[in-house]
Amino acid sequence: MNSPFAEPVRLHGPKSAVELRTITADEAGQRIDNFLMRHFKSVPRSRVYRLLRKGEVRVNRKRVDAEYKIAEGDEVRLPPVRIDAGDEAGRAGPGRPSSSLLELIEGAVIFQDRHVMVLDKPAGVAVHGGSGMSFGVIEALRASRPRENLELVHRLDRDTSGCLLIARDRPTLTSLHALIRNGGMHKTYLALVSGSWQLGTKRIDAPLATDNRQHGERHVRVAAAGKDSVSVFKPVQFFGPLATLMEVDIPTGRTHQIRVHAGFAGHPLLGDDKYGDRERNAELKRHGLKRTFLHAQSVAFEWPGSGMPFHVSAPLPAELSAVLDAITPMKRTAKRGAANRLNPKPPPHGSATAPRGSRKPAR
């Protein structure tokens, strides 16, 4: 009989040796936490973050936080780590994503070639483990494709659905990160905001700062000392005084950017429990809205080097379309033909589009 107070038995293996590692050009540009998790493959994610918090990992003899991006020539001190036998065993059992999660994520793949993979990420699934979830999209993909070197190109909030890019090799990841930094990747979202938007097409250029002061959770706010952040909001459909469907382009991609900028404009995202309007959220809940109404509709860019265009899009999920149907009696179109953005025309030759309702991976 197991006691609730009993601790799991762990067989302690030997400690690894201290290692000084000089970052190569191929390794540069990634976050230090991702670098460490690839190096310490059998060490739990929580322990990797503990090493960072305690300052046991040093870059150029200095402490760094998890979001630090390593650069070519950086000298990284990799501390000694004891790998428990229980950790190794857990990777094939309790430490492995469930078969249902693996199936869900593999079924969400809408495009892949030898360089990238694109998922129509389901809402409610985090892109990576942490914050109360042991596994996310990237852990599930690595578990189902153990021979591949898969990395997130960008991130989406857990509640956000839609296009998520995964690099299948290090050079692709480096190239696409450079593209993002230089404003060459175009990401478009559909968002339902509170109230009747009367600002026309509005560019919001408001710097964002992140802190963890609200109940221990990450909270983002507009602040002069924050990072440059730009969002462009375009009204697509009006639903009377209740709501407006917006198309949002983000030249920058900060944490919670669209959610905070929408609130800054006086029209918070509907269904957003953190930055939204509680009374209006309750009203939309009666119309079936159970999460933040935010969907990553498309991603487009030109491949570095060749200049070949790439475009992928994902249709609005059924649960969000149902909300729009429920409030349709109040609807009017913002511009003639603007509603066609909900069902975009097929892209030009060489592009990738997820067919409506398609959940099968492209092999």
N, C-alpha and C positions, 0 to 999 in steps of 0.2 A: 504493500500500500504506500502510495507516494504522499509524503507530508508536504503541506503547502509552504512550510518553512525550510524544506530541504533545498540545498543548492545543487545544481547539476554537477556531476562528476566530470572533470576535464583532465585529460592526460597532457601534461605540458611537454612540448617539444623544445628543442634547443633554440636559443636566441640567434637571430641573424646578426651579422657583424655590422659595425658602423661603416657606412659607405659615403664617399664624396663623389658626387656625380656632376659632370659638366654637361650642360644642356646643349644638344646639337640643334642645327637649323631645322631638322625635321620635327623635333620635339617642341620647338618654340611656339608660343602663342596659345597654349592650352592652360587651363587653370591648374594650380598646384594640387588641389584635391583630386582631380581626375588623373593627374600624373601619378600621384601616390597610390591610388586605387589600382592602377594598372601594374605598378611595381610590386605592391603587397597584395597579390591576387587572392590570397587565402585569409586575409585579415578583414574582419568585419568593418563596414563603413563607419560605424560609431567609434571604433578604435582609431581609425585614420583621423577623424576630426578631433579626437582627444589628443593625439600627437601634435596636431597643429595648435590647439588651444594652449597646451602646456609649453609650447615653444621648443619641443624636441626636434621639430623639423626647422632647419635654418636655410635661408637663401642668401648667399653672400654674407654669411655670419649674422644675419638679422632675422628676427621673427617676421612671419608673414601670415595673413589671414587666408581663408580657404579660397577667396576669389582672386588672389594674386595670379597674374598670368606670367608664366616663366618666359624668359627671353634667352636667345642664343648666347652662350658664354656664361650664363648664371651657374654658380656653384651651389648645388643642393646637398645639404647634409641629410642623409637617410639614417635615422636612429636605429639602434638594435631593437628588434621586435620579436617577441616570443609567439610562435604560432602553435596554438593548441590543436591537439588531435580532434577535439570536438568541433573546431572551426572547419577543418578539412572534411569531416564526416557530414557536417551540416550543409555543405555545398551540394551534396547529392540528396539531401533529405529536407529537414526543416529550413535550411538556409537557401533553398532553391525556390524560385517563383512557382506558383501553382500551375498545374496544367491548364486550368481555365484562363489564367492571365496570359500564358504563352499563346494559347489559341486565339484569344481576343486581340492581342497585339499583332500576331502574324496575319490575322484576318483583316487588320486595318491597313496593311501595306497596299498602297494604290499605284506606286510606281517604283521601279528600281532598274538601275543599270550597273555597270561595274564600278562606278564611282559613288553614286548616291542612292539613297532609299528615301521615299516619302511616305509618311503615314497620314491617314485621316484620323488623328488621335481622338479617341472617345473622351467625352467629358467625364470627370471623376477619377481619372488615372493620372498620377504624377509622371513627369518626364523622367525623374530619377528618385530613388529611395531617400528617405529622410522625412522629417516633419510628421512623424506618426505613421509613415508608410514604409515597410521594409523594402519593397521593390517597386520600380516604376518601369516606364517604357524601355529605357536603355538596358536595365538589368535583365528584363525579359528577353530582349533581342539577343543579348550576349549569351544568355543561357540556351536559347534555341539555335544559335549560330556560333558555337564556341570557337570555331577556327577563323572567324572574321575579327578584324580590328575596327569595331564600330564606335563612333563618337557622335554626340549631339552637336549639330551645327548651331542651333539656337534653342531657346526654351519657350514653353507655353505654360501658363498657370494651370493648376490641376483642373479647375472648372472650365477651362477654355477648350473647345474642340477645334479640329481642323488640321491644316497642313503643318507637318513637323518634318524637318530635314535631318537625315542621319548620313554622315560621311562614312564611306566604307574603306577609306585608307587615309593615312596621315597627310600626304600632299594635298588631297582634296579638301580636308578639313582646314589646313593652313590657307589655301587659296580662297575658300569661301569666307573664312573669318576676315581676311584682308578685304574682301569684297564688301562685307558688312561694315567694316570700319570706314571704308571710303564711300559709303552711301550707294553702292552698286546693286544692292539687293532690295527688291520692292515687295513688301508684305502688305496685303490688304485684308482687312477684317470687316465683318458685319457686326454691328452692335445696336442694341435697342436701348435708347436713353429715355430718361424720364422727361415728360413735358413736351411741348411743341417747340422745336428748335427754330428760332427765327434769326439765326446768325449767318445764314447762307453757307457757302464753303468757307470754313474757318481754319486757319493755321494757328495752332497753339504752340508757342515757343516758350516753355516754362521749365526751368531747371528743376530736377527732382533729386531729393536726398532721402536716404534710407536710414531708419533707426529701428531699434528693437524695444522701444520703451512701453508699448501698449500690450500689457499682459504677456510679455515675453515673446510676442509675435512680431514678425517683420512688418513695419509700417512705412509707407512712402508718402512724402509730402512735397509740395512745391516750396522751394527754398533757394534764395539767391546763391548760396554756397554749393548747391547741388550740381549734378552733371547735366550738361546740355541735353535737352529732350524736346523733340518736335513731333507733333501729331497733326494730321490734316483731316478734318471732319467734313463730310459731304452728306447732306440729307438725301435719302432715297424715297422714303414714304412717311407720310404723317398719319397718325392715328388720333386725330382730334387733339384735345388738351392732355390726353393720357400719355402718349409716347411718340417717338420718332425713330424710324429705322435709319441708321447711319452707315455709310461706307467710310472706313478709317484707314488711311495710309500712315505708316510710321517709318520715316527716314532713320530714326534712332530706335533702339529696342531696349528701353530700360525696364526694370522690374515694375509691374503694375502700371505701366505708363498710360495706356488707354483709359484705365479705370480712374486714375488720379486726374488726368487731364479732362476727362468728361465731367467729373465733379467740379473741377476748377472753372469750367465753362458754365456751371450752374445746371447741368443736365447729367446727373450721375447715371451709370449703367443700371438697368433694371435687373433685379435678382442679386445684386452685389451686396452681401451682408457686411462687408468691411467698410466700403466707401460710399454705399448707396443710401437711398431714401427709404427709411423703414416703412413708412405708411404706404408709399407707392409700391414698394416690393410686396407688401401684404395684398394690395389690390391685384397686382399681376399674378400672384400665387393662385388667386381664385380663377384666373384664366389658364392655369396649368404651368406657369413658369416655376421650375423647381431649382434653378441654378442661374448663375450669372449669364446673361444673354450676350455672349461674345464668341465669335467663330472666326478662325483664321481661314479666310476664303481662298486666298491664292498667294503664291510666291513666284516671282519672276526675276530673272537676271540673265546676263550674258556671260558665258563661260570665259574665265580669264584665259588669255592666250588665243583661243580660236575665235572668240566673239560670237559663237553659236548661241542663239536664244534658247532659254529654258523657261517653261511656264507649266505650273501644275495648279489645279484648283480642286476644291472639294465642296459638294453641295451642302446647303444648310441642313443640319440634322432634322429628322422627322419631329423630334420633341419641340424644337424651336419653330419649325414651320407651323406646327399645330397651335402654338401661341399666337402667331400672326393671324392664322385663320380665325382664332377665337375673338380677336379684336378688330377684324376686318371691317365690320359695319362703320367704323370711324375713319377708315382709310381714305386718303387721297394721295396721288403720286406727286412727289416733289418736282420732278421734271418729266416731260413726255418721254417715255421709253426708259426712264431710269429704273423701273421695276425689273427690266431685263437683267440687271446685275445679279438678281437672285438666281437666275438660270442662265449663266453666261453661255454665249455661242461657243461652238468648238474652236479651240485655239488654232493658230497657224501651224503649218507643217513643222514637225520636229518638237512639238510641245506635248505635254502630258496632262490629261484631264481625267479626274475620277468620274466615271459614269454614275449617275444618280442611283443610289442604293447599292452600288458595287462595294463589296467588302473583301474581294478575293485578291490575294497578292499577285502582282505581275511577275511572272517567272521568266 
